[in-house]
Amino acid sequence: MQTSLREAQPERETETARGRAVAMSSSSAVKGVLLDAAVLRGAVADEKLLYRLRFSNLQLGVLQAESQVQKTKEDWGLWDGVKLVVVGEKEEALEAIQRQWEVPASSSVFVTTAAAAGGASEEDKLVVEDKLKEKGWRNLVVLGGSSSSSSAGEDVLLQLEDLFLALARLNKKALGDGGDKLVVVGHSMKWSREKDFLKRGALPFVPLPQQTIAANHASLSFIPIQLDRPVEPQLAAVNLVLHKPTDEIVSIAQDPTATVAERITFSEGVQKLQRYLEANPQLPVVDPIKNIMPLLDRAATRNLLEDLGNARVSSRTVVRAPRSVEVKNLEHPQQLEEALLHVSFPTIVKPLMACGASEAHTMAVVFKKEGYEGLQVPMPAVIQEYVDHGSCVYKFYVLGNKVMHSCRRSMPNAASLAVSSGSSNSEMSALVFDSLKSLPVSFTAAGESNKNPQATAAANQVVEGDGSLDVEAVEAAAAWLRTKLGLTIIGFDIVVQVGTLDHVMVDVNFFPSFRDVPDVEAIPAFWSALLNAHKAKTLQTI
């Protein structure tokens, strides 16, 4: 099985090795893991585990007989960062480990199987384990069973996937269990998102030096929460939960009379997690589902942002929400007429649900009333004013007390859409597009952007702003929004209206990837936000 583990970033290797040397000052904290090759079963779960270990800041090694080395490399595509400890044909495993493994024994963990494998006798296997233990190693044995993980002992793993949980328990025992020195963060998000954060060094198991500085000398250690397994024993070992529940929406009911919470059904795993958090309110979470809910419904977000203009966050710049109105459907002329009293053309139509379904990103710019006839945008929806903004949207990211932003290329002014298509507003009625794939830069691009990777890349390009942004005013709005929502990590979009220079907040979302801003600034801010959330919750419960 060929994996994607070769997606290594060589420049991070030196930094990683340096981080292991200074982070987690206790001599018994885990800094290296040596896997017996017999524990690797060729399963997808193993591939994920190896990928997580690759970016964990742990020294990772695989113990393998010399005759099997080539096969191991072919099966797993092992990267340069793995220490392959090779046992020669006439060599004992213990001798090979002592000769090739560089991490101190007191900081090393050996992971093996319950049964002898690879031609070794049960007696030889036990000798290796006993000798390593005598030298200060910790041994973890993988049973490969299916019972509840609560029945596993301190040195026994029912599944290899339990490895990070076991390592976290070992470190908490070595460093103290109160979270003063080590804050274990249990994270849950879709795999593609987790891979992105892992590659950027945002979720290390062993804290990096810059994390310790950013976190005011405390340490954060990240482990994955497996929602398909019992959550109680996992969450008992963590000090803070970081999750993205919108990655786990399984269905959305189209009931206009129901609340947002009533319409959305999360996966069973998220529901288990939510029940645990409700029963254990002392456990900090970034962020509570109830605080996220207003951002999943564009009408609820619109109602929330109505107070933004009245808040007058700036004495010199207007920061406001777009003028908008909710519509149940577009088939009743009277309802449409009443809706259009609140907004003027051109308008942009967005589905009511902001995430959780592919159709949530099907939108349309409508230039005149006829454009609403047969409009292919899911209902119910929100009709907003289309704000001319010079093709630049400012992406703001709130990470605790830190606010950062970038400028990304966006849709052009309404008149430019018409000019670029060779028509005029009087001829054009509506433009439908998928905002998740790319934003159209012209009337014809709406149909082409989904098929043209270059168009998508151009639409997502980070560009320079025109100098019209009032950063101080938007930062004040960010502080207002964070307090209003009670969230730690938020993203929102600001466009500066041509002519009036109004700063219009056109979109708000929870836990963005903040990829547009440099990781050297964003990742430490991310760590600090998590630590401060843990500290604030801890002070509340004292």
C-alpha positions in Angstrom: 0.0 0.0 0.0 1.6 3.3 -1.1 0.7 6.2 1.1 1.0 10.0 1.0 3.6 10.0 3.7 6.2 11.3 1.3 4.6 14.8 1.5 7.5 15.7 3.9 8.7 19.2 4.5 12.5 18.8 4.8 12.9 22.3 6.3 10.8 21.3 9.3 13.1 18.3 10.2 15.8 20.4 11.8 13.3 22.4 13.7 11.5 19.3 14.8 14.7 17.7 16.1 15.6 20.9 17.9 12.2 21.1 19.4 12.4 17.6 20.9 15.6 18.6 22.7 14.1 21.6 24.6 10.4 20.9 24.9 8.9 19.0 27.8 11.8 19.4 30.3 11.0 16.3 32.3 13.5 13.6 31.5 10.7 11.0 31.6 8.4 12.7 29.1 8.0 10.8 25.8 10.1 12.1 23.0 10.6 9.0 20.9 8.5 6.0 19.7 9.9 2.9 18.3 7.3 0.7 16.5 7.9 -3.1 16.0 7.1 -3.5 12.3 4.7 -6.3 13.3 2.2 -3.8 14.6 1.7 -2.3 11.1 -1.2 -4.1 9.5 -1.5 -2.2 6.2 -4.8 -0.7 7.3 -6.0 2.9 6.5 -6.0 3.5 10.2 -2.3 2.7 10.4 -1.6 5.1 7.5 -3.3 7.9 9.4 -1.4 7.0 12.6 1.9 7.2 10.8 1.0 10.5 9.2 0.1 11.9 12.6 3.4 10.6 14.1 5.3 12.1 11.2 4.2 15.6 12.3 3.9 15.0 16.0 7.5 16.2 16.7 8.2 12.8 18.2 11.3 10.8 16.9 9.7 7.9 15.2 11.4 4.6 14.5 10.4 1.3 13.0 12.2 -1.9 14.2 12.5 -4.3 11.2 14.5 -7.4 10.3 17.1 -6.7 7.6 15.4 -9.1 5.2 12.1 -7.2 5.4 13.4 -3.6 5.1 12.7 -3.2 1.4 9.2 -4.5 1.7 8.5 -2.1 4.6 9.7 0.8 2.5 7.6 -0.2 -0.5 4.5 -0.8 1.6 4.7 2.4 3.6 6.7 4.8 1.5 8.6 5.7 4.7 10.0 9.3 4.7 13.4 10.6 5.6 12.2 11.5 9.1 11.7 7.9 10.2 14.5 6.1 11.9 14.6 2.6 10.5 16.2 0.4 13.1 17.5 -2.6 11.2 18.1 -6.0 12.9 20.9 -7.8 11.1 20.6 -11.5 10.3 23.0 -12.5 13.1 22.1 -9.7 15.4 19.8 -9.5 18.4 17.0 -6.9 18.4 18.2 -5.3 21.7 21.7 -4.9 20.3 20.4 -3.2 17.1 18.2 -0.8 19.2 21.1 0.1 21.5 23.4 0.8 18.5 20.9 2.8 16.3 18.4 4.5 18.6 19.5 8.0 19.8 16.6 9.1 22.1 17.3 8.6 25.8 15.7 5.4 27.2 13.7 7.3 29.8 12.0 9.3 27.0 11.5 6.3 24.7 8.5 4.0 24.1 8.6 0.6 22.4 5.3 -0.5 20.8 4.9 -4.2 20.0 2.3 -6.8 19.5 0.9 -9.3 22.0 2.1 -12.3 20.0 5.5 -13.0 18.6 5.9 -12.1 14.9 8.5 -12.1 12.1 10.0 -15.4 13.0 10.9 -14.4 16.6 10.1 -16.7 19.4 7.8 -15.6 22.3 10.7 -16.0 24.6 13.0 -13.7 22.5 10.2 -11.2 22.3 9.8 -11.1 26.1 13.5 -10.8 26.6 13.7 -7.7 24.4 10.8 -6.1 26.3 12.2 -6.9 29.7 15.7 -5.7 28.8 14.3 -2.4 27.4 12.2 -1.9 30.5 15.3 -2.4 32.7 17.0 0.4 30.8 14.1 2.8 31.4 12.0 2.2 28.3 8.2 2.1 28.5 6.6 -0.8 26.6 3.1 -0.7 25.0 1.5 -3.9 23.8 -1.1 -3.8 21.1 -3.8 -6.5 21.6 -5.8 -5.8 18.4 -9.0 -6.5 20.3 -12.4 -4.9 19.9 -13.5 -4.5 23.5 -14.0 -1.1 25.3 -10.8 0.8 25.6 -11.6 1.3 29.3 -10.5 -2.3 29.9 -7.0 -1.6 28.6 -4.3 -1.3 31.1 -1.7 1.5 31.2 0.7 -0.5 29.1 -1.9 -2.2 26.9 -3.5 -0.9 23.7 -6.6 -2.6 22.3 -5.9 -1.0 19.0 -2.8 0.7 17.5 -5.1 3.8 17.1 -5.0 4.2 20.9 -1.3 5.1 20.8 -1.6 8.9 21.2 -4.0 8.5 24.1 -1.6 6.1 25.8 1.4 8.5 25.2 -0.6 11.4 26.6 -1.3 9.4 29.7 2.3 8.7 30.2 3.3 12.3 29.8 0.6 13.5 32.2 1.9 11.0 34.7 5.5 12.3 34.2 4.7 16.0 34.1 1.7 16.2 36.5 -2.0 15.8 35.7 -3.4 19.2 36.5 -2.7 20.9 33.2 -0.4 23.5 34.8 2.7 22.2 32.9 1.0 20.2 30.1 -2.3 21.0 28.5 -3.5 17.9 26.5 -5.7 19.1 23.6 -8.0 16.5 22.1 -9.0 17.5 18.6 -11.7 16.3 16.3 -12.1 17.4 12.6 -12.3 15.9 9.2 -9.1 14.2 8.0 -8.3 16.6 5.2 -8.5 19.5 7.6 -6.4 17.7 10.2 -3.7 16.8 7.5 -3.5 20.4 6.6 -3.0 21.5 10.2 -0.5 18.7 10.8 1.7 19.6 7.8 1.8 23.2 9.0 3.1 22.1 12.4 0.0 23.3 14.3 -0.9 20.0 16.1 2.4 18.7 17.6 2.3 16.0 20.3 5.7 17.2 21.6 5.6 21.0 22.0 7.9 23.1 19.8 10.1 25.8 21.3 8.1 28.6 19.8 4.9 27.1 21.1 6.2 27.2 24.7 7.1 30.9 24.2 3.7 31.7 22.7 1.9 29.8 25.4 3.6 31.7 28.2 5.8 28.8 29.2 3.0 26.2 29.4 3.0 23.3 26.9 0.2 22.1 24.6 0.2 18.5 23.4 -2.3 17.5 20.7 -3.9 14.1 20.3 -6.8 13.0 18.0 -10.2 12.1 19.4 -11.7 9.1 17.7 -15.4 9.7 17.5 -16.0 6.1 16.4 -14.6 4.8 19.7 -15.9 5.3 23.3 -15.2 9.0 24.1 -15.2 8.8 27.9 -11.7 7.2 28.4 -10.3 9.5 25.7 -11.7 12.7 27.1 -10.7 11.8 30.7 -7.1 12.2 29.5 -7.5 15.6 27.9 -7.6 19.1 29.3 -9.2 20.9 26.4 -11.4 19.8 23.4 -10.8 21.4 20.0 -13.4 20.4 17.4 -15.0 21.4 14.2 -18.6 19.9 14.5 -19.6 21.3 11.1 -17.4 18.6 9.6 -19.8 16.0 11.0 -23.2 17.3 9.8 -25.1 14.3 8.4 -28.5 15.9 7.5 -30.3 19.2 7.5 -34.1 19.3 7.7 -35.9 21.8 5.5 -38.4 22.9 8.2 -38.8 26.7 8.3 -40.5 26.6 11.6 -37.7 24.7 13.4 -34.7 26.3 15.1 -31.2 25.9 13.7 -30.4 23.3 16.3 -33.5 21.4 15.5 -32.8 21.3 11.8 -29.3 20.1 12.0 -28.4 16.4 12.7 -24.8 15.8 13.7 -23.0 12.4 13.5 -23.4 10.0 16.4 -19.8 10.7 17.3 -20.4 14.4 17.7 -23.6 13.7 19.6 -21.6 11.4 22.0 -19.0 14.2 22.4 -21.7 16.8 23.1 -23.4 14.6 25.7 -20.0 14.2 27.5 -19.3 17.9 27.4 -22.8 18.7 28.8 -22.2 16.2 31.6 -18.7 17.6 32.3 -19.0 21.4 32.0 -15.7 21.9 33.7 -13.9 20.6 30.6 -12.9 23.6 28.3 -14.0 23.4 24.7 -13.2 25.5 21.7 -15.9 26.1 21.0 -19.3 25.2 22.5 -21.8 24.0 19.8 -24.5 26.3 21.1 -22.2 29.3 20.4 -21.5 28.1 16.9 -25.1 27.6 15.9 -25.9 31.2 14.9 -23.2 30.9 12.2 -24.7 27.8 10.6 -27.8 29.8 9.5 -27.4 32.9 7.4 -30.7 34.4 8.8 -29.5 33.9 12.3 -26.1 35.5 11.4 -28.0 38.4 9.8 -30.0 38.9 12.9 -26.8 38.8 15.0 -25.0 41.3 12.8 -27.9 43.8 12.8 -26.5 45.1 16.1 -23.1 45.8 14.5 -24.1 49.1 13.0 -25.6 50.3 16.3 -22.5 49.2 18.2 -20.5 52.1 16.4 -17.2 50.3 16.9 -15.5 53.3 15.1 -16.1 57.0 15.2 -14.7 57.5 11.7 -15.6 54.4 9.7 -19.0 52.7 9.3 -18.7 48.9 9.9 -22.0 47.2 9.2 -23.8 44.1 7.9 -25.1 44.0 4.4 -28.7 45.0 3.9 -30.6 41.7 3.6 -33.9 39.9 3.9 -34.9 36.3 4.4 -37.2 34.6 1.8 -39.0 31.2 2.1 -39.4 30.8 -1.6 -39.4 32.8 -4.8 -42.6 31.4 -6.3 -45.0 33.9 -4.7 -44.8 37.2 -6.4 -46.1 39.2 -3.4 -43.4 37.7 -1.1 -40.7 38.6 -3.6 -42.1 42.1 -4.0 -42.0 42.6 -0.2 -38.5 41.3 0.0 -37.2 43.6 -2.7 -38.4 46.6 -0.7 -35.5 46.0 1.7 -32.7 45.6 -0.9 -32.0 47.2 -4.3 -30.4 45.6 -7.4 -28.0 44.1 -7.9 -28.5 41.5 -5.2 -26.8 38.3 -4.1 -28.9 35.3 -3.1 -27.5 32.7 -0.6 -29.1 29.6 0.8 -30.2 29.9 4.4 -27.9 27.1 5.6 -24.3 28.2 5.6 -22.5 24.8 5.7 -23.0 21.1 6.0 -24.3 20.5 2.5 -22.9 21.1 -1.0 -26.0 23.2 -2.0 -25.1 25.6 0.8 -22.6 27.2 -1.5 -24.8 27.6 -4.6 -25.4 31.3 -4.9 -26.5 33.9 -7.5 -26.0 37.5 -8.3 -29.3 38.8 -9.6 -29.3 42.0 -11.7 -33.0 42.6 -12.2 -36.4 41.1 -11.1 -36.6 38.7 -14.1 -33.5 37.0 -12.8 -35.5 35.5 -9.9 -37.7 33.5 -12.3 -36.6 29.9 -12.0 -33.5 30.8 -10.1 -31.5 27.7 -9.2 -30.6 28.6 -5.6 -31.9 26.3 -2.8 -34.7 27.8 -0.7 -35.2 29.2 1.9 -32.5 31.9 1.3 -31.2 35.3 2.2 -31.2 38.1 -0.3 -28.4 40.6 0.3 -27.3 43.8 -1.4 -24.4 43.2 -3.8 -21.7 45.5 -2.5 -19.3 46.8 -5.1 -15.9 46.4 -3.5 -13.2 46.6 -6.2 -12.6 42.9 -6.5 -10.9 42.7 -3.0 -12.3 40.8 0.0 -10.4 41.1 3.3 -10.3 37.8 5.1 -10.1 38.4 8.9 -9.1 35.7 11.4 -9.8 36.0 15.1 -7.6 33.7 17.2 -8.3 34.6 20.8 -7.1 38.2 21.3 -5.1 38.2 18.1 -6.7 39.5 14.9 -5.0 39.0 11.5 -6.1 39.6 7.9 -5.2 39.2 4.2 -6.7 40.5 1.0 -8.0 37.9 -1.5 -9.1 38.5 -5.1 -12.9 38.6 -5.2 -15.8 39.2 -7.5 -15.6 42.5 -9.5 -18.1 45.4 -9.3 -21.4 44.7 -10.9 -20.8 46.9 -13.9 -17.5 45.1 -14.6 -19.3 41.7 -14.6 -21.4 43.1 -17.5 -18.5 44.7 -19.4 -16.3 41.6 -19.1 -19.1 39.4 -20.7 -19.7 41.8 -23.5 -23.2 42.6 -22.4 -24.9 45.2 -20.1 -26.9 45.1 -16.9 -30.0 45.5 -19.0 -29.3 42.3 -20.8 -28.0 40.2 -17.9 -30.6 38.9 -15.4 -28.7 36.5 -13.1 -25.4 34.7 -12.5 -25.3 31.4 -10.6 -22.1 30.1 -9.1 -20.6 27.8 -6.5 -18.7 29.9 -3.9 -16.8 26.8 -2.5 -15.1 26.1 -5.8 -14.4 29.7 -6.9 -15.9 33.1 -7.4 -16.7 34.2 -10.9 -14.7 37.1 -12.3 -17.0 37.6 -15.2 -20.5 36.6 -16.4 -19.0 33.8 -18.6 -16.6 32.7 -15.8 -19.5 31.5 -13.7 -19.9 28.5 -15.9 -16.2 28.1 -16.6 -14.7 28.4 -13.1 -15.8 25.0 -12.0 -14.0 23.4 -14.9 -10.9 25.6 -15.0 -8.3 25.1 -12.2 -6.5 28.3 -13.3 -9.7 30.3 -12.8 -10.1 28.8 -9.3 -6.5 29.6 -8.4 -6.9 33.1 -9.6 -10.0 33.6 -7.5 -8.3 32.3 -4.4 -5.1 34.4 -4.9 -3.9 36.6 -2.0 -3.4 40.1 -3.3 -2.5 43.6 -2.1 -5.3 45.8 -0.8 -5.9 49.3 -2.1 -5.2 51.1 1.2 -8.9 51.8 1.9 -9.2 49.3 4.8 -9.5 50.8 8.3 -7.8 48.0 10.2 -8.4 49.6 13.6 -12.1 49.8 13.0 -12.4 46.2 11.9 -10.3 45.0 14.8 -12.8 46.8 17.1 -15.6 45.0 15.2 -13.8 41.7 15.7 -13.6 42.2 19.5 -17.4 43.1 19.5 -18.1 39.9 17.4 -16.0 37.6 19.6 -17.8 38.9 22.7 -21.2 38.7 21.0 -20.7 35.1 19.9 -18.6 33.8 22.8 -16.2 32.1 20.4 -12.4 31.7 20.4 -11.7 31.1 16.7 -13.7 33.1 14.1 -13.3 34.1 10.5 -15.1 36.9 8.7 -15.0 38.7 5.4 -15.0 42.5 5.0 -15.5 44.4 1.8 -15.0 48.1 1.5 -17.9 49.6 -0.5 -16.9 51.7 -3.5 -17.9 55.3 -3.0 -19.1 55.2 0.6 -16.1 53.3 2.0 -18.5 51.5 4.3 -16.8 48.4 5.7 -19.4 45.6 5.2 -19.1 42.3 7.0 -20.5 39.9 4.4 -19.7 36.5 6.0 -18.8 35.0 9.3 -17.7 31.4 10.0 -16.3 29.2 12.8 -12.7 27.8 13.0 -11.3 28.8 9.5 -8.0 27.4 8.3 -6.4 30.9 8.4 -4.1 29.8 5.6 -3.9 33.2 4.0 -1.8 34.6 6.8 1.8 33.5 7.5 2.0 30.4 9.7 4.9 32.0 11.7 2.3 34.4 13.1 -0.9 32.5 12.9 0.2 29.2 14.5 1.6 30.7 17.7 -1.6 32.9 18.0 -3.6 29.7 17.6 -1.7 28.0 20.4 -2.1 31.1 22.7 -5.8 31.2 22.0 -6.2 27.6 23.1 -4.1 28.1 26.2 -6.0 31.2 27.2 -9.3 29.4 26.7 -8.1 26.6 29.0 -6.9 29.1 31.5 -10.1 31.1 31.5 -12.3 28.0 32.0 -10.0 26.7 34.8 -10.3 30.0 36.6 -14.1 29.8 36.3 -14.2 26.4 38.0 -11.9 27.3 40.9 
